[in-house]
């Protein structure tokens, strides 16, 4: 699956960074789909985001391995750092929430200094990943466009 995603790097970056950041918080944290009173939604949010981040890490590593552009490579390395920070934050928040009852954790878990510590990594990592995913996809599109214009029929590098 990672190879198939890496074959379409622009789509993969949007699918694995931008789309989940828009859909998962809206669904589980905003109160629009899962009510604010249903505190289990917070745990489900973290459980669903973990495999998305893991898939994003593998895909970005694969795209980075095929990159020939310095700008794209730098953006992808920064994206990897942001994803690792987000993963660290999500795992930490999930552990703290699990220690307090996971799906039945009280609302006071959100005030817990451990939860807040890890939440900072999760939120900032995800926000940085979205920005870097967008920037990376733009850089990849520019590199591919330049490659197509400079040589007809030549495979377009990332």
N, CA, C and O atoms as a GROMACS GRO file, in nm:
protein
  632
    1UNK      N    1   0.081  -0.119   0.000
    1UNK     CA    2   0.000   0.000   0.000
    1UNK      C    3   0.087   0.127   0.000
    1UNK      O    4   0.056   0.224  -0.068
    2UNK      N    5   0.195   0.123   0.077
    2UNK     CA    6   0.284   0.240   0.083
    2UNK      C    7   0.343   0.270  -0.053
    2UNK      O    8   0.355   0.386  -0.092
    3UNK      N    9   0.381   0.164  -0.128
    3UNK     CA   10   0.439   0.186  -0.261
    3UNK      C   11   0.337   0.250  -0.355
    3UNK      O   12   0.371   0.338  -0.434
    4UNK      N   13   0.212   0.205  -0.345
    4UNK     CA   14   0.108   0.263  -0.430
    4UNK      C   15   0.083   0.409  -0.397
    4UNK      O   16   0.064   0.492  -0.486
    5UNK      N   17   0.084   0.441  -0.267
    5UNK     CA   18   0.067   0.581  -0.227
    5UNK      C   19   0.186   0.665  -0.270
    5UNK      O   20   0.170   0.777  -0.318
    6UNK      N   21   0.307   0.610  -0.252
    6UNK     CA   22   0.428   0.685  -0.286
    6UNK      C   23   0.439   0.710  -0.436
    6UNK      O   24   0.507   0.804  -0.479
    7UNK      N   25   0.373   0.627  -0.517
    7UNK     CA   26   0.375   0.647  -0.662
    7UNK      C   27   0.300   0.774  -0.702
    7UNK      O   28   0.323   0.829  -0.810
    8UNK      N   29   0.212   0.820  -0.616
    8UNK     CA   30   0.138   0.945  -0.639
    8UNK      C   31   0.162   1.035  -0.518
    8UNK      O   32   0.075   1.049  -0.432
    9UNK      N   33   0.280   1.096  -0.511
    9UNK     CA   34   0.319   1.167  -0.389
    9UNK      C   35   0.231   1.286  -0.352
    9UNK      O   36   0.207   1.310  -0.234
   10UNK      N   37   0.182   1.361  -0.450
   10UNK     CA   38   0.100   1.476  -0.418
   10UNK      C   39  -0.032   1.430  -0.355
   10UNK      O   40  -0.075   1.482  -0.252
   11UNK      N   41  -0.095   1.332  -0.417
   11UNK     CA   42  -0.219   1.279  -0.363
   11UNK      C   43  -0.197   1.216  -0.226
   11UNK      O   44  -0.280   1.231  -0.136
   12UNK      N   45  -0.085   1.146  -0.210
   12UNK     CA   46  -0.055   1.080  -0.083
   12UNK      C   47  -0.038   1.183   0.029
   12UNK      O   48  -0.088   1.163   0.139
   13UNK      N   49   0.032   1.292   0.002
   13UNK     CA   50   0.052   1.394   0.106
   13UNK      C   51  -0.081   1.456   0.148
   13UNK      O   52  -0.102   1.481   0.267
   14UNK      N   53  -0.168   1.481   0.053
   14UNK     CA   54  -0.299   1.537   0.088
   14UNK      C   55  -0.385   1.435   0.160
   14UNK      O   56  -0.454   1.468   0.257
   15UNK      N   57  -0.382   1.311   0.114
   15UNK     CA   58  -0.463   1.205   0.174
   15UNK      C   59  -0.419   1.172   0.317
   15UNK      O   60  -0.502   1.140   0.401
   16UNK      N   61  -0.289   1.180   0.344
   16UNK     CA   62  -0.238   1.138   0.474
   16UNK      C   63  -0.208   1.251   0.572
   16UNK      O   64  -0.184   1.225   0.690
   17UNK      N   65  -0.210   1.375   0.525
   17UNK     CA   66  -0.185   1.486   0.619
   17UNK      C   67  -0.303   1.583   0.626
   17UNK      O   68  -0.351   1.613   0.735
   18UNK      N   69  -0.349   1.630   0.514
   18UNK     CA   70  -0.452   1.734   0.512
   18UNK      C   71  -0.591   1.675   0.542
   18UNK      O   72  -0.663   1.725   0.629
   19UNK      N   73  -0.628   1.571   0.471
   19UNK     CA   74  -0.763   1.514   0.486
   19UNK      C   75  -0.791   1.463   0.628
   19UNK      O   76  -0.896   1.497   0.684
   20UNK      N   77  -0.703   1.383   0.688
   20UNK     CA   78  -0.733   1.338   0.825
   20UNK      C   79  -0.741   1.453   0.925
   20UNK      O   80  -0.821   1.448   1.019
   21UNK      N   81  -0.658   1.556   0.906
   21UNK     CA   82  -0.660   1.670   0.996
   21UNK      C   83  -0.792   1.745   0.986
   21UNK      O   84  -0.837   1.806   1.084
   22UNK      N   85  -0.856   1.741   0.871
   22UNK     CA   86  -0.985   1.806   0.854
   22UNK      C   87  -1.100   1.718   0.903
   22UNK      O   88  -1.193   1.767   0.965
   23UNK      N   89  -1.092   1.588   0.875
   23UNK     CA   90  -1.205   1.499   0.901
   23UNK      C   91  -1.209   1.449   1.046
   23UNK      O   92  -1.314   1.458   1.111
   24UNK      N   93  -1.099   1.397   1.097
   24UNK     CA   94  -1.102   1.333   1.229
   24UNK      C   95  -1.136   1.430   1.343
   24UNK      O   96  -1.223   1.399   1.424
   25UNK      N   97  -1.070   1.547   1.353
   25UNK     CA   98  -1.111   1.638   1.460
   25UNK      C   99  -1.256   1.687   1.444
   25UNK      O  100  -1.328   1.700   1.542
   26UNK      N  101  -1.297   1.712   1.320
   26UNK     CA  102  -1.434   1.755   1.296
   26UNK      C  103  -1.533   1.649   1.342
   26UNK      O  104  -1.637   1.680   1.400
   27UNK      N  105  -1.500   1.524   1.317
   27UNK     CA  106  -1.590   1.414   1.352
   27UNK      C  107  -1.592   1.386   1.503
   27UNK      O  108  -1.699   1.372   1.562
   28UNK      N  109  -1.474   1.378   1.564
   28UNK     CA  110  -1.467   1.329   1.701
   28UNK      C  111  -1.447   1.436   1.808
   28UNK      O  112  -1.474   1.408   1.925
   29UNK      N  113  -1.403   1.554   1.773
   29UNK     CA  114  -1.372   1.654   1.876
   29UNK      C  115  -1.458   1.780   1.870
   29UNK      O  116  -1.468   1.852   1.969
   30UNK      N  117  -1.518   1.809   1.756
   30UNK     CA  118  -1.589   1.936   1.739
   30UNK      C  119  -1.726   1.940   1.806
   30UNK      O  120  -1.777   2.048   1.837
   31UNK      N  121  -1.786   1.824   1.827
   31UNK     CA  122  -1.921   1.820   1.881
   31UNK      C  123  -2.027   1.815   1.773
   31UNK      O  124  -2.146   1.803   1.803
   32UNK      N  125  -1.988   1.824   1.647
   32UNK     CA  126  -2.085   1.821   1.537
   32UNK      C  127  -2.137   1.680   1.510
   32UNK      O  128  -2.255   1.663   1.481
   33UNK      N  129  -2.050   1.580   1.520
   33UNK     CA  130  -2.091   1.442   1.493
   33UNK      C  131  -2.101   1.365   1.624
   33UNK      O  132  -2.206   1.309   1.656
   34UNK      N  133  -1.992   1.361   1.698
   34UNK     CA  134  -1.991   1.298   1.830
   34UNK      C  135  -2.010   1.411   1.932
   34UNK      O  136  -1.930   1.504   1.934
   35UNK      N  137  -2.112   1.404   2.015
   35UNK     CA  138  -2.138   1.514   2.110
   35UNK      C  139  -2.020   1.534   2.207
   35UNK      O  140  -1.949   1.439   2.240
   36UNK      N  141  -2.003   1.658   2.251
   36UNK     CA  142  -1.896   1.690   2.347
   36UNK      C  143  -1.907   1.606   2.474
   36UNK      O  144  -1.806   1.572   2.535
   37UNK      N  145  -2.028   1.572   2.512
   37UNK     CA  146  -2.049   1.494   2.634
   37UNK      C  147  -1.995   1.352   2.621
   37UNK      O  148  -1.964   1.289   2.722
   38UNK      N  149  -1.983   1.302   2.500
   38UNK     CA  150  -1.933   1.166   2.476
   38UNK      C  151  -1.780   1.170   2.476
   38UNK      O  152  -1.717   1.183   2.372
   39UNK      N  153  -1.722   1.160   2.595
   39UNK     CA  154  -1.578   1.172   2.610
   39UNK      C  155  -1.502   1.057   2.544
   39UNK      O  156  -1.382   1.069   2.522
   40UNK      N  157  -1.569   0.948   2.513
   40UNK     CA  158  -1.506   0.836   2.445
   40UNK      C  159  -1.457   0.876   2.306
   40UNK      O  160  -1.365   0.814   2.252
   41UNK      N  161  -1.517   0.980   2.248
   41UNK     CA  162  -1.477   1.026   2.115
   41UNK      C  163  -1.332   1.070   2.111
   41UNK      O  164  -1.266   1.056   2.008
   42UNK      N  165  -1.283   1.123   2.222
   42UNK     CA  166  -1.143   1.166   2.228
   42UNK      C  167  -1.049   1.046   2.216
   42UNK      O  168  -0.951   1.052   2.142
   43UNK      N  169  -1.080   0.938   2.286
   43UNK     CA  170  -0.997   0.817   2.277
   43UNK      C  171  -1.004   0.756   2.138
   43UNK      O  172  -0.903   0.712   2.084
   44UNK      N  173  -1.123   0.754   2.080
   44UNK     CA  174  -1.139   0.700   1.944
   44UNK      C  175  -1.060   0.783   1.844
   44UNK      O  176  -0.997   0.729   1.754
   45UNK      N  177  -1.062   0.914   1.861
   45UNK     CA  178  -0.984   1.005   1.776
   45UNK      C  179  -0.837   0.962   1.774
   45UNK      O  180  -0.777   0.950   1.667
   46UNK      N  181  -0.779   0.941   1.892
   46UNK     CA  182  -0.639   0.903   1.900
   46UNK      C  183  -0.615   0.763   1.844
   46UNK      O  184  -0.514   0.740   1.776
   47UNK      N  185  -0.705   0.672   1.870
   47UNK     CA  186  -0.689   0.535   1.817
   47UNK      C  187  -0.695   0.533   1.664
   47UNK      O  188  -0.623   0.456   1.602
   48UNK      N  189  -0.778   0.616   1.605
   48UNK     CA  190  -0.788   0.621   1.459
   48UNK      C  191  -0.671   0.697   1.396
   48UNK      O  192  -0.627   0.664   1.286
   49UNK      N  193  -0.621   0.798   1.466
   49UNK     CA  194  -0.514   0.879   1.408
   49UNK      C  195  -0.380   0.806   1.409
   49UNK      O  196  -0.295   0.833   1.323
   50UNK      N  197  -0.358   0.714   1.503
   50UNK     CA  198  -0.229   0.643   1.510
   50UNK      C  199  -0.195   0.568   1.381
   50UNK      O  200  -0.084   0.585   1.331
   51UNK      N  201  -0.284   0.486   1.324
   51UNK     CA  202  -0.247   0.420   1.199
   51UNK      C  203  -0.232   0.516   1.082
   51UNK      O  204  -0.154   0.490   0.990
   52UNK      N  205  -0.305   0.626   1.083
   52UNK     CA  206  -0.290   0.726   0.977
   52UNK      C  207  -0.149   0.786   0.982
   52UNK      O  208  -0.084   0.800   0.879
   53UNK      N  209  -0.103   0.819   1.102
   53UNK     CA  210   0.031   0.875   1.116
   53UNK      C  211   0.136   0.771   1.078
   53UNK      O  212   0.234   0.805   1.011
   54UNK      N  213   0.117   0.646   1.119
   54UNK     CA  214   0.212   0.541   1.084
   54UNK      C  215   0.220   0.522   0.932
   54UNK      O  216   0.330   0.509   0.877
   55UNK      N  217   0.107   0.522   0.866
   55UNK     CA  218   0.104   0.510   0.720
   55UNK      C  219   0.170   0.632   0.655
   55UNK      O  220   0.242   0.619   0.557
   56UNK      N  221   0.144   0.748   0.710
   56UNK     CA  222   0.206   0.870   0.657
   56UNK      C  223   0.358   0.864   0.672
   56UNK      O  224   0.430   0.902   0.580
   57UNK      N  225   0.406   0.818   0.786
   57UNK     CA  226   0.551   0.806   0.807
   57UNK      C  227   0.614   0.714   0.703
   57UNK      O  228   0.716   0.748   0.643
   58UNK      N  229   0.555   0.598   0.681
   58UNK     CA  230   0.609   0.505   0.582
   58UNK      C  231   0.605   0.559   0.441
   58UNK      O  232   0.699   0.542   0.364
   59UNK      N  233   0.497   0.624   0.408
   59UNK     CA  234   0.482   0.680   0.272
   59UNK      C  235   0.579   0.795   0.249
   59UNK      O  236   0.642   0.802   0.144
   60UNK      N  237   0.591   0.884   0.345
   60UNK     CA  238   0.682   0.998   0.330
   60UNK      C  239   0.827   0.948   0.321
   60UNK      O  240   0.905   1.002   0.242
   61UNK      N  241   0.863   0.847   0.400
   61UNK     CA  242   0.997   0.790   0.390
   61UNK      C  243   1.021   0.735   0.249
   61UNK      O  244   1.129   0.753   0.193
   62UNK      N  245   0.922   0.669   0.194
   62UNK     CA  246   0.935   0.611   0.060
   62UNK      C  247   0.948   0.722  -0.046
   62UNK      O  248   1.030   0.711  -0.137
   63UNK      N  249   0.868   0.826  -0.034
   63UNK     CA  250   0.877   0.939  -0.128
   63UNK      C  251   1.014   1.005  -0.115
   63UNK      O  252   1.076   1.039  -0.216
   64UNK      N  253   1.060   1.022   0.008
   64UNK     CA  254   1.191   1.084   0.033
   64UNK      C  255   1.303   1.004  -0.031
   64UNK      O  256   1.398   1.061  -0.083
   65UNK      N  257   1.293   0.872  -0.028
   65UNK     CA  258   1.397   0.786  -0.086
   65UNK      C  259   1.409   0.805  -0.237
   65UNK      O  260   1.516   0.782  -0.294
   66UNK      N  261   1.302   0.846  -0.302
   66UNK     CA  262   1.304   0.863  -0.447
   66UNK      C  263   1.322   1.009  -0.488
   66UNK      O  264   1.326   1.040  -0.607
   67UNK      N  265   1.332   1.097  -0.392
   67UNK     CA  266   1.340   1.240  -0.422
   67UNK      C  267   1.478   1.278  -0.474
   67UNK      O  268   1.581   1.236  -0.420
   68UNK      N  269   1.479   1.359  -0.579
   68UNK     CA  270   1.605   1.411  -0.633
   68UNK      C  271   1.616   1.562  -0.614
   68UNK      O  272   1.717   1.622  -0.651
   69UNK      N  273   1.514   1.622  -0.558
   69UNK     CA  274   1.511   1.766  -0.536
   69UNK      C  275   1.548   1.798  -0.392
   69UNK      O  276   1.493   1.739  -0.298
   70UNK      N  277   1.640   1.890  -0.374
   70UNK     CA  278   1.682   1.928  -0.239
   70UNK      C  279   1.566   1.993  -0.162
   70UNK      O  280   1.547   1.964  -0.044
   71UNK      N  281   1.490   2.079  -0.227
   71UNK     CA  282   1.378   2.146  -0.161
   71UNK      C  283   1.275   2.044  -0.116
   71UNK      O  284   1.228   2.049  -0.002
   72UNK      N  285   1.239   1.952  -0.204
   72UNK     CA  286   1.142   1.849  -0.168
   72UNK      C  287   1.197   1.764  -0.054
   72UNK      O  288   1.124   1.732   0.040
   73UNK      N  289   1.323   1.727  -0.061
   73UNK     CA  290   1.383   1.645   0.044
   73UNK      C  291   1.380   1.714   0.180
   73UNK      O  292   1.347   1.652   0.281
   74UNK      N  293   1.413   1.842   0.184
   74UNK     CA  294   1.412   1.917   0.310
   74UNK      C  295   1.270   1.924   0.366
   74UNK      O  296   1.249   1.902   0.485
   75UNK      N  297   1.173   1.953   0.280
   75UNK     CA  298   1.034   1.959   0.325
   75UNK      C  299   0.987   1.824   0.377
   75UNK      O  300   0.914   1.818   0.476
   76UNK      N  301   1.027   1.717   0.311
   76UNK     CA  302   0.985   1.585   0.354
   76UNK      C  303   1.052   1.543   0.486
   76UNK      O  304   0.990   1.477   0.569
   77UNK      N  305   1.178   1.581   0.505
   77UNK     CA  306   1.244   1.552   0.633
   77UNK      C  307   1.175   1.629   0.746
   77UNK      O  308   1.151   1.574   0.853
   78UNK      N  309   1.142   1.755   0.721
   78UNK     CA  310   1.068   1.832   0.821
   78UNK      C  311   0.931   1.772   0.848
   78UNK      O  312   0.883   1.771   0.961
   79UNK      N  313   0.868   1.721   0.743
   79UNK     CA  314   0.738   1.654   0.758
   79UNK      C  315   0.753   1.528   0.844
   79UNK      O  316   0.668   1.500   0.928
   80UNK      N  317   0.860   1.453   0.824
   80UNK     CA  318   0.885   1.336   0.908
   80UNK      C  319   0.901   1.374   1.054
   80UNK      O  320   0.848   1.307   1.143
   81UNK      N  321   0.972   1.482   1.080
   81UNK     CA  322   0.990   1.529   1.218
   81UNK      C  323   0.854   1.567   1.279
   81UNK      O  324   0.825   1.532   1.393
   82UNK      N  325   0.773   1.638   1.202
   82UNK     CA  326   0.641   1.678   1.250
   82UNK      C  327   0.553   1.555   1.277
   82UNK      O  328   0.481   1.552   1.376
   83UNK      N  329   0.560   1.456   1.191
   83UNK     CA  330   0.481   1.335   1.210
   83UNK      C  331   0.527   1.256   1.332
   83UNK      O  332   0.445   1.200   1.404
   84UNK      N  333   0.657   1.251   1.356
   84UNK     CA  334   0.709   1.182   1.475
   84UNK      C  335   0.662   1.255   1.601
   84UNK      O  336   0.623   1.191   1.699
   85UNK      N  337   0.666   1.388   1.598
   85UNK     CA  338   0.616   1.465   1.713
   85UNK      C  339   0.467   1.438   1.736
   85UNK      O  340   0.423   1.422   1.850
   86UNK      N  341   0.390   1.433   1.628
   86UNK     CA  342   0.247   1.405   1.639
   86UNK      C  343   0.223   1.264   1.693
   86UNK      O  344   0.135   1.242   1.776
   87UNK      N  345   0.301   1.169   1.645
   87UNK     CA  346   0.289   1.031   1.693
   87UNK      C  347   0.322   1.022   1.842
   87UNK      O  348   0.250   0.957   1.918
   88UNK      N  349   0.430   1.088   1.882
   88UNK     CA  350   0.468   1.092   2.024
   88UNK      C  351   0.354   1.150   2.108
   88UNK      O  352   0.320   1.096   2.213
   89UNK      N  353   0.296   1.259   2.062
   89UNK     CA  354   0.187   1.323   2.134
   89UNK      C  355   0.063   1.236   2.144
   89UNK      O  356   0.002   1.226   2.250
   90UNK      N  357   0.026   1.173   2.031
   90UNK     CA  358  -0.093   1.088   2.030
   90UNK      C  359  -0.076   0.967   2.121
   90UNK      O  360  -0.167   0.933   2.196
   91UNK      N  361   0.039   0.904   2.114
   91UNK     CA  362   0.064   0.787   2.200
   91UNK      C  363   0.061   0.829   2.347
   91UNK      O  364   0.001   0.762   2.430
   92UNK      N  365   0.126   0.941   2.378
   92UNK     CA  366   0.128   0.990   2.516
   92UNK      C  367  -0.012   1.022   2.567
   92UNK      O  368  -0.047   0.983   2.678
   93UNK      N  369  -0.090   1.092   2.487
   93UNK     CA  370  -0.227   1.124   2.528
   93UNK      C  371  -0.309   0.997   2.548
   93UNK      O  372  -0.387   0.987   2.643
   94UNK      N  373  -0.291   0.901   2.458
   94UNK     CA  374  -0.366   0.776   2.468
   94UNK      C  375  -0.327   0.699   2.594
   94UNK      O  376  -0.414   0.642   2.660
   95UNK      N  377  -0.199   0.698   2.628
   95UNK     CA  378  -0.154   0.629   2.750
   95UNK      C  379  -0.214   0.696   2.873
   95UNK      O  380  -0.265   0.629   2.963
   96UNK      N  381  -0.208   0.828   2.878
   96UNK     CA  382  -0.265   0.900   2.992
   96UNK      C  383  -0.414   0.874   3.002
   96UNK      O  384  -0.467   0.849   3.111
   97UNK      N  385  -0.483   0.878   2.890
   97UNK     CA  386  -0.627   0.853   2.888
   97UNK      C  387  -0.657   0.709   2.929
   97UNK      O  388  -0.754   0.684   3.001
   98UNK      N  389  -0.576   0.615   2.884
   98UNK     CA  390  -0.595   0.474   2.921
   98UNK      C  391  -0.575   0.454   3.071
   98UNK      O  392  -0.646   0.375   3.133
   99UNK      N  393  -0.480   0.525   3.128
   99UNK     CA  394  -0.456   0.514   3.272
   99UNK      C  395  -0.575   0.568   3.352
   99UNK      O  396  -0.593   0.531   3.468
  100UNK      N  397  -0.654   0.654   3.290
  100UNK     CA  398  -0.770   0.712   3.358
  100UNK      C  399  -0.901   0.645   3.320
  100UNK      O  400  -1.008   0.688   3.363
  101UNK      N  401  -0.894   0.538   3.238
  101UNK     CA  402  -1.015   0.466   3.205
  101UNK      C  403  -1.047   0.459   3.057
  101UNK      O  404  -1.152   0.406   3.021
  102UNK      N  405  -0.961   0.511   2.971
  102UNK     CA  406  -0.975   0.511   2.825
  102UNK      C  407  -1.111   0.564   2.780
  102UNK      O  408  -1.130   0.685   2.777
  103UNK      N  409  -1.206   0.477   2.746
  103UNK     CA  410  -1.335   0.522   2.694
  103UNK      C  411  -1.424   0.581   2.804
  103UNK      O  412  -1.520   0.653   2.774
  104UNK      N  413  -1.393   0.550   2.928
  104UNK     CA  414  -1.472   0.604   3.039
  104UNK      C  415  -1.391   0.703   3.122
  104UNK      O  416  -1.424   0.727   3.238
  105UNK      N  417  -1.286   0.759   3.064
  105UNK     CA  418  -1.202   0.855   3.137
  105UNK      C  419  -1.285   0.978   3.172
  105UNK      O  420  -1.369   1.022   3.093
  106UNK      N  421  -1.263   1.034   3.291
  106UNK     CA  422  -1.338   1.153   3.330
  106UNK      C  423  -1.290   1.277   3.255
  106UNK      O  424  -1.181   1.279   3.198
  107UNK      N  425  -1.372   1.378   3.258
  107UNK     CA  426  -1.338   1.503   3.190
  107UNK      C  427  -1.213   1.568   3.251
  107UNK      O  428  -1.145   1.645   3.184
  108UNK      N  429  -1.183   1.537   3.375
  108UNK     CA  430  -1.066   1.594   3.441
  108UNK      C  431  -0.935   1.550   3.375
  108UNK      O  432  -0.831   1.611   3.400
  109UNK      N  433  -0.938   1.445   3.292
  109UNK     CA  434  -0.816   1.401   3.225
  109UNK      C  435  -0.762   1.510   3.133
  109UNK      O  436  -0.642   1.517   3.108
  110UNK      N  437  -0.851   1.596   3.083
  110UNK     CA  438  -0.807   1.703   2.994
  110UNK      C  439  -0.729   1.810   3.068
  110UNK      O  440  -0.653   1.886   3.006
  111UNK      N  441  -0.745   1.818   3.198
  111UNK     CA  442  -0.672   1.914   3.280
  111UNK      C  443  -0.542   1.856   3.333
  111UNK      O  444  -0.457   1.930   3.384
  112UNK      N  445  -0.525   1.725   3.322
  112UNK     CA  446  -0.405   1.656   3.371
  112UNK      C  447  -0.282   1.711   3.299
  112UNK      O  448  -0.279   1.719   3.177
  113UNK      N  449  -0.180   1.748   3.376
  113UNK     CA  450  -0.060   1.808   3.317
  113UNK      C  451   0.009   1.714   3.219
  113UNK      O  452   0.072   1.760   3.123
  114UNK      N  453  -0.001   1.583   3.242
  114UNK     CA  454   0.060   1.486   3.149
  114UNK      C  455  -0.014   1.488   3.015
  114UNK      O  456   0.049   1.485   2.909
  115UNK      N  457  -0.145   1.493   3.021
  115UNK     CA  458  -0.224   1.496   2.898
  115UNK      C  459  -0.196   1.625   2.820
  115UNK      O  460  -0.181   1.623   2.698
  116UNK      N  461  -0.190   1.735   2.891
  116UNK     CA  462  -0.162   1.864   2.826
  116UNK      C  463  -0.024   1.864   2.762
  116UNK      O  464  -0.008   1.915   2.651
  117UNK      N  465   0.075   1.807   2.830
  117UNK     CA  466   0.211   1.798   2.776
  117UNK      C  467   0.210   1.725   2.641
  117UNK      O  468   0.264   1.776   2.543
  118UNK      N  469   0.149   1.607   2.638
  118UNK     CA  470   0.146   1.530   2.514
  118UNK      C  471   0.056   1.593   2.408
  118UNK      O  472   0.083   1.582   2.289
  119UNK      N  473  -0.051   1.659   2.452
  119UNK     CA  474  -0.142   1.725   2.356
  119UNK      C  475  -0.069   1.833   2.278
  119UNK      O  476  -0.096   1.854   2.160
  120UNK      N  477   0.023   1.903   2.344
  120UNK     CA  478   0.100   2.006   2.273
  120UNK      C  479   0.179   1.946   2.157
  120UNK      O  480   0.184   2.005   2.049
  121UNK      N  481   0.240   1.831   2.179
  121UNK     CA  482   0.314   1.764   2.071
  121UNK      C  483   0.219   1.719   1.961
  121UNK      O  484   0.248   1.736   1.842
  122UNK      N  485   0.106   1.661   2.000
  122UNK     CA  486   0.011   1.611   1.901
  122UNK      C  487  -0.044   1.723   1.814
  122UNK      O  488  -0.044   1.713   1.691
  123UNK      N  489  -0.091   1.828   1.877
  123UNK     CA  490  -0.153   1.938   1.802
  123UNK      C  491  -0.050   2.011   1.714
  123UNK      O  492  -0.074   2.032   1.595
  124UNK      N  493   0.062   2.048   1.773
  124UNK     CA  494   0.163   2.120   1.694
  124UNK      C  495   0.222   2.032   1.584
  124UNK      O  496   0.250   2.080   1.474
  125UNK      N  497   0.241   1.903   1.614
  125UNK     CA  498   0.292   1.812   1.512
  125UNK      C  499   0.196   1.796   1.396
  125UNK      O  500   0.237   1.796   1.280
  126UNK      N  501   0.068   1.783   1.427
  126UNK     CA  502  -0.031   1.769   1.320
  126UNK      C  503  -0.046   1.897   1.238
  126UNK      O  504  -0.058   1.892   1.116
  127UNK      N  505  -0.045   2.010   1.306
  127UNK     CA  506  -0.057   2.137   1.233
  127UNK      C  507   0.064   2.158   1.142
  127UNK      O  508   0.049   2.200   1.027
  128UNK      N  509   0.183   2.129   1.193
  128UNK     CA  510   0.304   2.141   1.111
  128UNK      C  511   0.300   2.042   0.995
  128UNK      O  512   0.341   2.074   0.884
  129UNK      N  513   0.249   1.920   1.021
  129UNK     CA  514   0.240   1.819   0.915
  129UNK      C  515   0.148   1.865   0.802
  129UNK      O  516   0.176   1.842   0.684
  130UNK      N  517   0.039   1.929   0.838
  130UNK     CA  518  -0.053   1.979   0.734
  130UNK      C  519   0.016   2.085   0.649
  130UNK      O  520   0.012   2.079   0.526
  131UNK      N  521   0.078   2.182   0.714
  131UNK     CA  522   0.147   2.289   0.641
  131UNK      C  523   0.258   2.231   0.554
  131UNK      O  524   0.271   2.268   0.437
  132UNK      N  525   0.338   2.141   0.609
  132UNK     CA  526   0.449   2.082   0.534
  132UNK      C  527   0.399   1.987   0.425
  132UNK      O  528   0.462   1.975   0.320
  133UNK      N  529   0.287   1.920   0.449
  133UNK     CA  530   0.227   1.836   0.345
  133UNK      C  531   0.182   1.918   0.225
  133UNK      O  532   0.203   1.879   0.110
  134UNK      N  533   0.121   2.031   0.252
  134UNK     CA  534   0.078   2.120   0.144
  134UNK      C  535   0.200   2.177   0.072
  134UNK      O  536   0.206   2.177  -0.051
  135UNK      N  537   0.298   2.226   0.149
  135UNK     CA  538   0.420   2.282   0.088
  135UNK      C  539   0.494   2.175   0.007
  135UNK      O  540   0.542   2.202  -0.103
  136UNK      N  541   0.503   2.054   0.062
  136UNK     CA  542   0.570   1.946  -0.009
  136UNK      C  543   0.500   1.910  -0.138
  136UNK      O  544   0.566   1.884  -0.240
  137UNK      N  545   0.369   1.906  -0.136
  137UNK     CA  546   0.295   1.872  -0.257
  137UNK      C  547   0.311   1.980  -0.364
  137UNK      O  548   0.318   1.949  -0.483
  138UNK      N  549   0.316   2.105  -0.322
  138UNK     CA  550   0.340   2.214  -0.418
  138UNK      C  551   0.479   2.202  -0.477
  138UNK      O  552   0.497   2.216  -0.598
  139UNK      N  553   0.579   2.175  -0.392
  139UNK     CA  554   0.717   2.162  -0.440
  139UNK      C  555   0.729   2.045  -0.536
  139UNK      O  556   0.797   2.056  -0.639
  140UNK      N  557   0.666   1.933  -0.505
  140UNK     CA  558   0.670   1.816  -0.595
  140UNK      C  559   0.604   1.851  -0.728
  140UNK      O  560   0.656   1.815  -0.834
  141UNK      N  561   0.491   1.920  -0.725
  141UNK     CA  562   0.423   1.958  -0.849
  141UNK      C  563   0.510   2.050  -0.934
  141UNK      O  564   0.515   2.036  -1.056
  142UNK      N  565   0.579   2.144  -0.870
  142UNK     CA  566   0.667   2.235  -0.943
  142UNK      C  567   0.783   2.158  -1.006
  142UNK      O  568   0.816   2.179  -1.123
  143UNK      N  569   0.845   2.069  -0.929
  143UNK     CA  570   0.958   1.989  -0.981
  143UNK      C  571   0.912   1.904  -1.098
  143UNK      O  572   0.982   1.896  -1.200
  144UNK      N  573   0.798   1.841  -1.086
  144UNK     CA  574   0.748   1.756  -1.195
  144UNK      C  575   0.712   1.839  -1.319
  144UNK      O  576   0.736   1.795  -1.431
  145UNK      N  577   0.654   1.956  -1.298
  145UNK     CA  578   0.619   2.041  -1.411
  145UNK      C  579   0.745   2.086  -1.486
  145UNK      O  580   0.749   2.084  -1.609
  146UNK      N  581   0.847   2.126  -1.411
  146UNK     CA  582   0.973   2.167  -1.474
  146UNK      C  583   1.037   2.051  -1.549
  146UNK      O  584   1.091   2.070  -1.658
  147UNK      N  585   1.031   1.932  -1.493
  147UNK     CA  586   1.090   1.815  -1.558
  147UNK      C  587   1.016   1.781  -1.688
  147UNK      O  588   1.079   1.746  -1.787
  148UNK      N  589   0.884   1.792  -1.686
  148UNK     CA  590   0.807   1.765  -1.807
  148UNK      C  591   0.838   1.866  -1.917
  148UNK      O  592   0.847   1.829  -2.035
  149UNK      N  593   0.854   1.990  -1.880
  149UNK     CA  594   0.881   2.095  -1.979
  149UNK      C  595   1.021   2.084  -2.038
  149UNK      O  596   1.044   2.118  -2.154
  150UNK      N  597   1.115   2.035  -1.957
  150UNK     CA  598   1.254   2.031  -2.003
  150UNK      C  599   1.284   1.908  -2.088
  150UNK      O  600   1.378   1.912  -2.168
  151UNK      N  601   1.209   1.802  -2.074
  151UNK     CA  602   1.238   1.682  -2.153
  151UNK      C  603   1.114   1.601  -2.177
  151UNK      O  604   1.055   1.547  -2.083
  152UNK      N  605   1.074   1.590  -2.302
  152UNK     CA  606   0.952   1.516  -2.335
  152UNK      C  607   0.980   1.366  -2.323
  152UNK      O  608   1.081   1.316  -2.372
  153UNK      N  609   0.888   1.297  -2.258
  153UNK     CA  610   0.900   1.152  -2.247
  153UNK      C  611   0.992   1.105  -2.135
  153UNK      O  612   1.004   0.984  -2.113
  154UNK      N  613   1.056   1.194  -2.067
  154UNK     CA  614   1.145   1.157  -1.958
  154UNK      C  615   1.064   1.138  -1.832
  154UNK      O  616   0.977   1.221  -1.802
  155UNK      N  617   1.088   1.032  -1.756
  155UNK     CA  618   1.014   1.015  -1.630
  155UNK      C  619   1.034   1.136  -1.539
  155UNK      O  620   1.145   1.188  -1.529
  156UNK      N  621   0.929   1.178  -1.473
  156UNK     CA  622   0.938   1.296  -1.389
  156UNK      C  623   0.983   1.258  -1.249
  156UNK      O  624   0.915   1.180  -1.181
  157UNK      N  625   1.096   1.312  -1.205
  157UNK     CA  626   1.142   1.284  -1.069
  157UNK      C  627   1.061   1.364  -0.966
  157UNK      O  628   0.988   1.457  -1.000
  158UNK      N  629   1.077   1.324  -0.844
  158UNK     CA  630   1.010   1.397  -0.736
  158UNK      C  631   1.105   1.501  -0.685
  158UNK      O  632   1.071   1.576  -0.593
   0.00000   0.00000   0.00000
